[in-house]
Amino acid sequence: MVTSSSSLRSPYTLLFNLSSQPQKKEIQDFLYYESTVEEIKLECFRICTRSTKINEVRKGIEKHKSIDKIKQRLKDEYTRYLSDESISRYLRARNWNVKKAEKMLETSLIWRMNYRPEDIRWDHVAPEAETGKIYRSSFMDKLGRTILVMRPKCQNSKSTRAQIKYLVYCMENAILNLPPEQEQMVWLIDFHGFSMSNVSIKTTKETAHILQDHYPERLGLAILYNPPRFFEPFWRVVKPFLEPKTANKVKFVYSDDPNTKNIMESMFYIDRLESAFGGRNEAKFDLKIYAARMKEDDAKRVALCNGECSSSTPRGRGSTFSEFTATNSDSDSDGGKPKSPEINEEAILAEAQKIEAADGGGRGARIEA
């Protein structure tokens, strides 16, 4: 905003003053005025371009050969996913490439139609939640983002399908509880007690797929708190599966690092932050209390969907696209998603075990993101 009185004058007045008696201040004001006008023009152009691209994606989706069936099956979900805010997230994930964003959104709509994430209820996933391996925190960060706390050491299931189903439930719940002005969440991952037995490359790959392909631009930050040194080989494997924008949101934080306190204080209210992450909140995960919260949220979701998602009238939920398929199954992205590398799991496990044995549990060094 222009603050000086002289800078409020028109450019013609400024030019007159320049021609009669050039002054350094007048020149600065004129240049500032011109640059401000150009910035406003550029911003208007960006807004118009954004709106145009959003409408192009929406029109493209409407041309899908099975659009009537998609609308019928998704009902209110379809309207929400075709909103400007939703389409904008898919465009950002594909660097504003309309065709790629359209393809990505189309695939997500089909996935939601078959997987039915909004139909998953607490009672469907309660066994996975018993140990507190993933839960939505009762507090938010300073930006008002919901927080999912994750503790890999508390893994209590060997079923990848069950683990992913619970992750999807947690993602949906975190989104449900976002304030109106916010659309992203934070993951706080506590590696205390993490061991080789907690490692699953298959589940990690599937997690990356679900997060990036069906919840674009929903992750604002992922803090890996005190990951052991032997986690590094797995990170080197996982990172190529992540798009650069996603990988850049992953931060390695160590409690013995002098900068950690400043990092955590800048993002969280220390009085609310759990003590496991350097905060002052000593509260522990309580399954009974958490179950009550989730059941309340389930009721909230049913109300939000105007009864369309009521558990009393469940719809089929499958793990494949059934009779609906995307018109183009490519999943390439601008600057983004590398092809999946070949993985030698035995070699990775051997390297991790070697680090763990040589480094007293593999906790004596830091991992570079």
N, C-alpha and C positions, 0 to 999 in steps of 0.2 A: 504494500500500500504506500502511496506517495504521501509524505508527511509535511514537507516544507511548503510554505505559502506560494513561493515562486513556481514550484513544480506543478501547482494547480492551474497555472495559466495555459492558454491554448498554445500549440506549436507556432502559430502565426505571430503571437505576441513575443514569444521567445526568439523567433527569427528576426523580428524587428529590432529587438534589443541587441541581438548579436551583430546586426548590420550597422547599428548606430554606435554602439560602444561595447565591443566584445568583452565579456567577463567570463572567467573560468567557471563560476557557479552557474551562469546561464547555459553554458555549453553542457555542463554535467546534467542540468535539469532537462534540457532538450533531448539529450541522448537517452536519459532515463525514461522519459515519456515515450520515445520511439520504441525502446526495448520492451516497455510494458505493453504497448499496443500490440507488438508482435507476439508477445507471450499470450495475450488474450486471444488473438487470432489463432495461434497454434492450439490453445486449449479448446477452443470452439471446434476446430477441425478434428481434434482427437475425440471429442464427445460425439460429433456427428458420425465419425468413422466407426466408433464403438457401437453406436446405435444401429448403423447400417449392417455391420457384421453380425450383430445379435439377431437382427431380423432375417438375414440370409440363412443363418443356422436354423432358425425356427421354421422358415419356409421349406428348407431342405428336409427337416424331420417330418414335416406335414406331408411330404411326397412319398414317404415310406410305403411300400406295397401293402404292408399289414397295419397301417396306421389306425384303422378303425378298431381292430382287435386289441392293439396296444392301449388305446384310449379306454376301451371297455374294461380291460384287465387292471390297468393302473388307476383309473378314475382320478381322484384328487392328486395322487402322486404325479400323474402326467402333467397336470397344471403347474405344480410346484417346480418340476424339473424343466419346464419350458418357460420359467420366469426369466426376466432379464438378469437377475443376480446369478441364477444357476448357469445359464448359458455363458455368462461372462467368465465364470470359473473354468469352464471347459475351454473357452477361447484362450484364457491366460495360460492354461496348461499346455496348449498347443501353439503358444506364441502368436496368437491371433490369426492363425491359419484357419479359414472358414471350413474348408473341406475336411481337414483333419479333426477339427472340433466337432463338426457334425457327425463324423464317423464315430468318434469317441462317445459322444452323448447317445447316439443310436444304440451302441453296444451296451451302455449302462442301462438304458431303458429296458432293453431285452433281458439283461441280467436281473434287474429288479423285478421284472414281470415273472421270471421263473424262480428266482431265489426267494422272493417275498421277504426282504429284510424287515419291512414294517410290520410283518405278522409275527415276528419272533417275540416271545414273551419271557419274562423272568423264569417261569416254571419250566420253560424249554431248555434253559441254559444254567439253571441253579447249580447242578453238580460241578460244572466247570468253574464256578465262582467261589466254591467253598473255601479255598486256601487264600483268597485275596490276591491271585496272580495278576488280575486286571480289575480295576474299579475306577469309577469316576469320583474324583476328590470332592469334598464338600466346599472347597474354596476355589477361587479363580486366580489367575495371575493379574498383574497390574493393568493389563490391556483388556481385561474382562473375558479372557479366553477360558473355556472349560479345560480341565486337566484330567488326563487318564494316567493313573499310576500303574506301572507295570513292574512285576517282580519275577523274573525268569526262574529263580530258585524255587518258586512256589508252584511250578508246573505240576499238575496232578492228572494229566491225561496223555495218552499216546495216540489218540485219534486226531489227525490233522483236520478232518472234517468238523469235529466237535469244537476244536480250538478256534477255527476260523469262524464258525457260527457264533461263538461267544464274542470274538473280536468284533464282528459285524454288529452284534447287539450293542456292544459298548460304544462303537462309533455312532450308531443311530441315536443312542441315549445322550452322548456328548453333544451332538448337533441339536437335539431336541431342547437342550438346556442352555444353548447359546443365547446371549442377549441380542436384541434386534440389530444393534449396530456392529455385531461381530459375526464372523463366519468361519473362524479357524479355532483349532484346539492345540493343546500342548501335550506332549507325551513326556512323562518323567519316568525314566527306567532305572530302577535300583538294582545294581549288580552285586549287592552284598550276598555272599554265600553262593554265588553262581559257580557252577562246576561243569565239567564235560558232559555229564549226564543230562544237562538242561539244553543241550544243543540239538537243533533240528533244522538242517538246511532246507528241507522240503517245506516246513511250516514258515520259515523266514521268507522264502521265495513267494509263497502264496500270500503272505501278509503284504509284501511289497506290491504284488499284482493287485490285490483288492484295494489297497490304499491309493495307488496311483491311477488305476484305470476307472475306478468307480466312486472315488471320493477325492477328485482333483481339487487342489488348493484348499483342502480342509486342514491339513497339517501346517501349523505355523512354526513349530519348533519341536525338536526331539532332543532331550537331554539324556545322555548316557552317563550315569553317575557311578564313578569308580569301576569302570569295566576292567577286568584283569588282563594282563598282557597276553594270555593265551587266546583271548577273544579276537586278536588282530587277524589271524588267518581267515577267520569267518567273515570279518568285516571286509577284507580284500575280495572275498567271493561275492558278498552281498552288494557291495558298492556298484559294480558294473550293471546290476539289475535296476539300479535307481537312476532316474533322470537327474541331470545335474542340479536342477532347481530343488529337487527333493534331498539329494545328498548334501547340499549346502545348508539344509535346515538341521542337520544332525551335528550336535555339539558334544564333545567329550569333556566331562568335568570331573575333577578330582578334589576330594575333600582336603588333601594336604597341599594343594596349590594355593599360594597366597592370594591369587586373583579370584579364586572360587567364591569367596564371601561377597566380593563386589559384584560378581556376575549374578549370583542368586538374589542378592538384595536389590539389584536393578530391575529384576523381573518379577519377584514375588514379595508378598508381605511376610516378613520373617516370623511374625507372631502367629501366622496361619500356616506357614509352610511346615511340613512334617520334619521331625528331628532327623530322620534318616537322610534328608537332603540338606541338612544344616540349619533347619528352622527351629522354632521353639515349641511347636505343637507336638505334644507327646501322645496324642490319641492314636490308638491302634485300630486296624481293620476289625470291625465287628459284623459278622455275617448276618445276624438277626436284624440289626439296625439297617444295614445296607439293603437287605431283602425288602424291608418295608419301604425304603426310598424307591427302589426299582419298581415295586408294584404300583406305587403312586404315579410314577412316570409312565408305566404301561397304560394306566387309566387316562392320563393326560394325552397320550398319543392317540388312543381310541377316540377321545373327544375331539382332538385336532382333525382327525380323519372323518369326522361326522358319522361315526359308526361304520364306515366302509371297511375298516380294518379290524372290526370286532373279532375277538378270538372265538366267539360263539358261532361264527360262520367262516371257518378257516378255508383258505384257498390252497390249491396245490402248490407245493414248493419243491422244486427239483434242482439238481446240480448241473443240468445241461440246458441248452437253448430250446429244447423240444421242437415244436413246429415253427418257432420263430427264429430267424437267423439274420445277422447283419448283412446288409447289401454288399459290404466290402469289409473283409475281416482283417485287413492290414492294421497294424498298430504302431506305425512309425510316427515320429514326431519331429518337429523342427529342432534341431540342435540337441535332441534329447535322448531318447531311449535307445541305448546300445543293444545290439543283438545279444541274446543270452549266451554266455561263454560256456565252453565245455567244463564240467566240474569233476575233478578227481577227489571224491569225498574221502577216500582212504588216505590220500596224501595230505589233505587238509587236517584230518584227525591226527595223523602222525606228527605233523608239525606242531599242532596245538599241544599234544601230549608232551612233546619234547620241551616246549617252552614252559609248560606247567611243572615238569620235573626239574628243570634247570634253574627255575626262578622261585623256588619255594612256594609253589602254587600259582606262579605266573602273575603275581600282583606287585612286582617291584618296579615296573616301568610303565610309562604312559604310551597310549596309542595316539598317533596323529590322524586326524580326520582326513 
